[in-house]
Amino acid sequence: MKRTLLLHLSALIFPFGLLADTGPYFGNALKIGEVTQDSAIIWTRLTQTRFFNTQGRSWIEYPVDSGQRKSDGSPKLEYHSRMPDGATLADMEFSLMGAPGQVRLTYWPRQDRKQAVSQDWMPVGNDRDHAVRIALENLQPGTRYALVMEARSPEGAISDSVEGQFSTAWPEDAEEAVNFTVVTCHDFIRRDDLINGHLIYPSMARIVKPHFLVHAGDIEYYDKPNPWARNAEVARYKWNRIFALPYQVDFYRQFPAYFIKDDHETLRNDCWPGQTYGDLTWEMGLALYREQVPMGEKTYRTVRWGKDLQIWMVEGRDFRSPNNMADGPGKTIWGEKQKKWLFESFSHSDATFRILISPTPIVGPDRESKNDNHANKGFTWEGDQVRNFLSAQKNAFVICGDRHWQYATKDPRTGVLEYSVGAGSDVHAGGFQYSNRTEAHKFLRIAGGFLGVRVYRNEGIPTINFTHYNVDGGPENTETFTVK
């Protein structure tokens, strides 16, 4: 299929020549996150250019002795990346360098521009990757908002602008329909449209038109090549380029998102607190994540969308025990405080349908070689505790990220239902075999795509539908449940 580069949003909003052409710009546009009935967080970043560098230089990869040995005694190699001699990060392909300046946000209920609130200009300095987060409060529930973010140079010349929109959550007593999507496992080098980005984004916008999206982790991969991100500078480079892809730029300015982190955008595969990756410490990984997404105080939270839906998003890295620790009551992924919060708030909720969204599987089944999640043997004790709890809850479901294949499973022992959303592209799918299908699988598809969820009332009866879609938005599997 022939594809062309999408125009940058500012070029569509403002005819060429009306803005200062010296920057700064909104090369990453907006991320709108943490939407509730009355609040939201707007993220943006100022950049030196409107687009990433499509004519830049390539990374050089080279092997290094890891200090470990293979079974035959030979050195076990690991790979690093470096820039060509004399090159800076700005010279590299797909780089999008930050810039100082100021930003101003104006927002209003979409149907009433007279209620527009224009904030003061906010300075953007050289720290935190030239990114800012703006918290909005006292919003109206169940309302569609429009917004415009302006940029100006340190000298005061307005240089760029980007528009956005989002809906606040329905009031808790509203019997309104809700559509949302869940995605996971994005990697820049494994995008399926090399020019525009991941195909799932225009597919979700066109087919589902979600009220919100949940990104269930593995937003980017520090520990994958081209380049391997073993320091903060290169980690930021990877965040900047994937969120400068035109499909991503266009989607995230129009649909609010809740982001959940996992291992690959924290440090590296299957990581836990105290570990490092190159020069990246655990604390640096946590700080970089908060810098790049519209995140509130806690990385675990719950949000209510009307009378019939409440979602819980859990944190799977910050509080976990080492994977190689012996299993038992003291070994945990969530930590006791988070687990207590989840069990209490979940069981006390009066929402018709309750959904736990986890960055890793709880039911699975997973590969025998893995030892990082509740579906693995290494976390059997807490996994059983969680599954036993969920099995006692009516109209409760699990959605998980992390796995690179789509599935719908029902735990044979407890009956807990889990939906794996699958990798964000077909080229990123894999890691499981159809021959490994078990009695737990109601659906299995080893390909990329996303999960769509719709909660609605059918002749007054609360109903929920789960649909697995392929990357082009075609339905591959659908299941519908009515209230019990």
MIKE-314219 format. One line per field, with one value per residue (C-alpha): residue in three letters; x, y, z. Coordinates in steps of 0.1 Angstrom, whole numbers, plus 5000, padded with zeros to 4 digits. Layout:
residues N
res	c(ALA ...)
x	c(X ...)
y	c(Y ...)
z	c(Z ...)
END
This chain:
residues 484
res	c(MET LYS ARG THR LEU LEU LEU HIS LEU SER ALA LEU ILE PHE PRO PHE GLY LEU LEU ALA ASP THR GLY PRO TYR PHE GLY ASN ALA LEU LYS ILE GLY GLU VAL THR GLN ASP SER ALA ILE ILE TRP THR ARG LEU THR GLN THR ARG PHE PHE ASN THR GLN GLY ARG SER TRP ILE GLU TYR PRO VAL ASP SER GLY GLN ARG LYS SER ASP GLY SER PRO LYS LEU GLU TYR HIS SER ARG MET PRO ASP GLY ALA THR LEU ALA ASP MET GLU PHE SER LEU MET GLY ALA PRO GLY GLN VAL ARG LEU THR TYR TRP PRO ARG GLN ASP ARG LYS GLN ALA VAL SER GLN ASP TRP MET PRO VAL GLY ASN ASP ARG ASP HIS ALA VAL ARG ILE ALA LEU GLU ASN LEU GLN PRO GLY THR ARG TYR ALA LEU VAL MET GLU ALA ARG SER PRO GLU GLY ALA ILE SER ASP SER VAL GLU GLY GLN PHE SER THR ALA TRP PRO GLU ASP ALA GLU GLU ALA VAL ASN PHE THR VAL VAL THR CYS HIS ASP PHE ILE ARG ARG ASP ASP LEU ILE ASN GLY HIS LEU ILE TYR PRO SER MET ALA ARG ILE VAL LYS PRO HIS PHE LEU VAL HIS ALA GLY ASP ILE GLU TYR TYR ASP LYS PRO ASN PRO TRP ALA ARG ASN ALA GLU VAL ALA ARG TYR LYS TRP ASN ARG ILE PHE ALA LEU PRO TYR GLN VAL ASP PHE TYR ARG GLN PHE PRO ALA TYR PHE ILE LYS ASP ASP HIS GLU THR LEU ARG ASN ASP CYS TRP PRO GLY GLN THR TYR GLY ASP LEU THR TRP GLU MET GLY LEU ALA LEU TYR ARG GLU GLN VAL PRO MET GLY GLU LYS THR TYR ARG THR VAL ARG TRP GLY LYS ASP LEU GLN ILE TRP MET VAL GLU GLY ARG ASP PHE ARG SER PRO ASN ASN MET ALA ASP GLY PRO GLY LYS THR ILE TRP GLY GLU LYS GLN LYS LYS TRP LEU PHE GLU SER PHE SER HIS SER ASP ALA THR PHE ARG ILE LEU ILE SER PRO THR PRO ILE VAL GLY PRO ASP ARG GLU SER LYS ASN ASP ASN HIS ALA ASN LYS GLY PHE THR TRP GLU GLY ASP GLN VAL ARG ASN PHE LEU SER ALA GLN LYS ASN ALA PHE VAL ILE CYS GLY ASP ARG HIS TRP GLN TYR ALA THR LYS ASP PRO ARG THR GLY VAL LEU GLU TYR SER VAL GLY ALA GLY SER ASP VAL HIS ALA GLY GLY PHE GLN TYR SER ASN ARG THR GLU ALA HIS LYS PHE LEU ARG ILE ALA GLY GLY PHE LEU GLY VAL ARG VAL TYR ARG ASN GLU GLY ILE PRO THR ILE ASN PHE THR HIS TYR ASN VAL ASP GLY GLY PRO GLU ASN THR GLU THR PHE THR VAL LYS)
x	c(5000 5014 5016 5025 5037 5009 5011 5021 4992 5004 5007 4970 4958 4979 4986 5023 5037 5015 5039 5075 5096 5124 5108 5103 5078 5055 5072 5056 5022 5003 4995 4962 4961 4946 4911 4885 4850 4866 4903 4930 4967 4981 5017 5037 5073 5090 5113 5139 5121 5086 5096 5122 5154 5147 5181 5203 5231 5228 5237 5267 5263 5292 5297 5311 5321 5294 5317 5295 5304 5285 5283 5313 5333 5334 5325 5288 5285 5261 5256 5260 5253 5273 5271 5296 5328 5321 5283 5260 5225 5210 5228 5212 5184 5149 5163 5140 5159 5142 5141 5135 5106 5071 5038 5002 4972 4936 4907 4869 4838 4837 4801 4808 4839 4827 4838 4874 4901 4934 4963 4994 5025 5046 5084 5100 5136 5164 5156 5132 5137 5119 5086 5059 5027 4997 4970 4934 4909 4873 4862 4826 4818 4808 4819 4838 4866 4887 4921 4949 4985 5007 5044 5066 5104 5123 5122 5084 5076 5047 5061 5037 5003 4986 4949 4935 4903 4891 4861 4858 4844 4807 4792 4790 4752 4751 4739 4760 4779 4817 4842 4878 4909 4939 4973 5008 5043 5054 5089 5100 5120 5091 5064 5044 5043 5079 5068 5038 5040 5018 4987 4966 4963 4942 4924 4913 4903 4883 4867 4862 4864 4874 4865 4900 4930 4950 4986 4993 5031 5062 5057 5093 5122 5154 5170 5164 5187 5191 5200 5204 5195 5220 5219 5193 5202 5195 5164 5149 5158 5137 5107 5110 5111 5082 5059 5068 5055 5025 5000 5009 5009 4975 4959 4972 4961 4925 4920 4930 4953 4962 4998 5010 5048 5064 5099 5113 5106 5118 5152 5153 5136 5121 5137 5131 5141 5178 5189 5207 5210 5243 5244 5207 5199 5165 5158 5166 5143 5114 5121 5124 5090 5073 5090 5076 5039 5010 5011 4997 5010 5005 5013 4984 4949 4913 4889 4851 4833 4796 4774 4785 4823 4852 4888 4919 4954 4981 5019 5040 5076 5080 5071 5080 5103 5133 5122 5148 5135 5120 5082 5060 5038 5067 5072 5051 5047 5023 5035 5012 5000 4989 4974 4953 4942 4932 4913 4894 4885 4876 4853 4836 4829 4792 4801 4783 4814 4849 4880 4916 4941 4976 5008 5015 4993 4975 4958 4980 4991 5025 5057 5074 5106 5092 5093 5081 5043 5014 5009 5044 5055 5078 5048 5024 5016 5005 4991 4967 4958 4949 4929 4910 4901 4889 4869 4848 4839 4808 4812 4849 4875 4912 4930 4967 4996 5031 5024 5030 5000 4963 4942 4910 4914 4894 4914 4903 4905 4889 4870 4888 4886 4916 4921 4956 4956 4986 5016 5011 5022 5023 5061 5063 5041 5054 5068 5040 5030 4996 5008 5009 4972 4956 4921 4922 4922 4889 4908 4944 4959 4997 4995 4994 4964 4945 4915 4883 4859 4823 4800 4764 4728 4708 4671 4681 4704 4740 4762 4799 4817 4854 4867 4902 4910 4939 4961 4938 4908 4892 4875 4891 4873 4844 4827 4796 4784 4753 4750 4747)
y	c(5000 5034 5058 5095 5116 5132 5170 5183 5196 5232 5234 5225 5249 5280 5288 5291 5325 5335 5321 5329 5303 5302 5280 5267 5241 5214 5185 5160 5179 5169 5140 5144 5122 5112 5124 5122 5138 5172 5171 5163 5167 5181 5173 5190 5195 5224 5213 5230 5217 5208 5173 5148 5146 5124 5130 5122 5098 5061 5046 5023 4991 4971 4941 4943 4915 4914 4898 4867 4834 4809 4772 4765 4792 4817 4854 4863 4895 4924 4951 4989 5018 5049 5079 5083 5102 5139 5135 5150 5137 5164 5149 5115 5101 5108 5131 5158 5182 5202 5240 5266 5290 5295 5278 5290 5268 5279 5255 5256 5234 5226 5239 5272 5292 5320 5299 5298 5299 5312 5305 5326 5319 5292 5291 5260 5256 5233 5207 5178 5174 5207 5190 5204 5191 5213 5201 5212 5212 5221 5208 5198 5160 5144 5173 5176 5201 5218 5233 5252 5253 5281 5284 5314 5320 5334 5367 5367 5357 5333 5304 5274 5262 5229 5220 5192 5178 5154 5143 5142 5111 5106 5113 5082 5080 5084 5055 5065 5043 5043 5031 5026 5009 4992 4989 4976 4968 4996 4998 5024 5000 4976 5001 4988 5021 5033 5068 5075 5051 5024 5016 5009 5046 5057 5024 5031 5066 5055 5023 5027 5065 5058 5081 5072 5048 5029 5022 4990 4993 4987 5022 5021 4997 5010 4976 4970 4981 5012 5025 5007 5033 5029 5066 5093 5112 5082 5072 5106 5103 5072 5087 5118 5100 5075 5103 5124 5098 5114 5088 5091 5129 5130 5105 5116 5152 5140 5111 5111 5083 5066 5054 5023 5016 4982 4969 4981 5018 5016 5000 4967 4933 4919 4945 4952 4979 4985 4973 4993 4994 5009 5043 5043 5037 5026 5061 5077 5053 5063 5100 5097 5080 5107 5133 5119 5112 5131 5113 5123 5116 5078 5053 5031 5045 5039 5059 5058 5063 5065 5041 5010 5012 5015 5007 5000 5004 4988 4995 4964 4976 5000 4977 4942 4917 4903 4878 4853 4854 4822 4822 4825 4850 4875 4877 4903 4922 4949 4954 4952 4988 4987 4953 4964 4995 4974 4947 4973 4997 4970 4951 4982 4997 4997 5001 4975 4963 4964 4960 4954 4966 4951 4957 4919 4888 4875 4844 4837 4811 4824 4807 4783 4802 4834 4843 4879 4879 4864 4838 4824 4798 4823 4843 4815 4825 4860 4850 4826 4852 4877 4851 4839 4875 4883 4851 4862 4895 4896 4912 4915 4912 4915 4932 4927 4941 4928 4897 4899 4879 4883 4860 4856 4831 4817 4804 4767 4768 4802 4812 4846 4860 4878 4896 4902 4931 4920 4939 4972 4959 4926 4927 4930 4900 4866 4847 4821 4791 4779 4744 4758 4765 4752 4745 4781 4797 4808 4828 4829 4850 4856 4889 4926 4948 4963 4956 4976 4976 4990 4994 5002 4995 4972 4977 4989 4959 4968 4951 4949 4939 4930 4929 4921 4941 4936 4966 4978 4978 4946 4925 4892 4881 4894 4885 4901 4898 4911 4920 4890)
z	c(5000 4990 5019 5021 5049 5069 5072 5106 5125 5127 5090 5087 5114 5104 5067 5060 5069 5098 5124 5130 5112 5137 5164 5189 5175 5188 5170 5195 5196 5227 5250 5270 5300 5334 5324 5352 5356 5365 5356 5330 5324 5292 5282 5255 5245 5226 5198 5175 5143 5133 5121 5132 5112 5082 5066 5096 5102 5112 5145 5148 5168 5182 5205 5240 5264 5290 5316 5315 5299 5278 5287 5265 5284 5255 5262 5262 5241 5245 5220 5223 5200 5193 5170 5141 5150 5152 5152 5178 5187 5165 5135 5140 5119 5135 5162 5174 5197 5224 5225 5252 5250 5264 5260 5266 5269 5261 5266 5265 5263 5226 5222 5240 5231 5253 5283 5271 5298 5286 5310 5315 5294 5310 5306 5292 5301 5291 5318 5317 5280 5273 5283 5305 5321 5328 5352 5344 5373 5379 5345 5337 5337 5305 5284 5252 5255 5228 5234 5216 5227 5215 5215 5214 5214 5244 5225 5225 5189 5185 5165 5165 5176 5180 5186 5207 5221 5248 5267 5305 5321 5326 5360 5382 5378 5340 5320 5290 5265 5267 5241 5248 5233 5249 5232 5242 5228 5206 5192 5167 5145 5144 5132 5103 5083 5082 5072 5094 5123 5137 5116 5147 5155 5124 5127 5163 5154 5124 5137 5175 5180 5216 5246 5258 5253 5278 5268 5288 5288 5267 5252 5239 5242 5257 5254 5217 5188 5167 5192 5225 5251 5279 5290 5295 5264 5241 5261 5255 5218 5216 5233 5211 5178 5184 5195 5165 5141 5122 5132 5168 5167 5152 5175 5209 5204 5199 5223 5259 5272 5305 5303 5323 5323 5321 5319 5286 5291 5327 5321 5304 5300 5332 5354 5391 5416 5421 5387 5361 5323 5312 5328 5335 5371 5384 5397 5364 5346 5368 5364 5326 5324 5344 5323 5290 5299 5314 5348 5381 5416 5415 5388 5400 5399 5392 5371 5369 5336 5343 5361 5342 5340 5363 5354 5376 5362 5383 5387 5380 5385 5413 5442 5430 5445 5424 5399 5412 5447 5460 5457 5487 5507 5508 5471 5452 5420 5433 5469 5499 5499 5462 5466 5496 5477 5447 5467 5488 5460 5435 5459 5472 5437 5426 5389 5368 5351 5366 5346 5359 5333 5340 5321 5325 5324 5354 5338 5307 5299 5292 5279 5303 5300 5315 5352 5354 5358 5378 5351 5357 5382 5400 5412 5418 5454 5447 5413 5430 5456 5428 5408 5438 5446 5411 5408 5438 5420 5397 5362 5366 5338 5332 5302 5299 5279 5275 5255 5217 5208 5211 5232 5252 5281 5310 5339 5343 5381 5389 5358 5356 5321 5306 5272 5259 5234 5213 5200 5182 5148 5129 5127 5165 5171 5181 5211 5212 5191 5180 5191 5227 5227 5259 5273 5287 5253 5239 5212 5201 5173 5169 5151 5159 5166 5195 5219 5217 5246 5245 5275 5267 5275 5253 5259 5294 5302 5309 5283 5276 5244 5239 5203 5191 5160 5135 5127 5099 5122 5111 5139 5146 5177 5197 5230 5246 5282 5299 5336 5359)
END
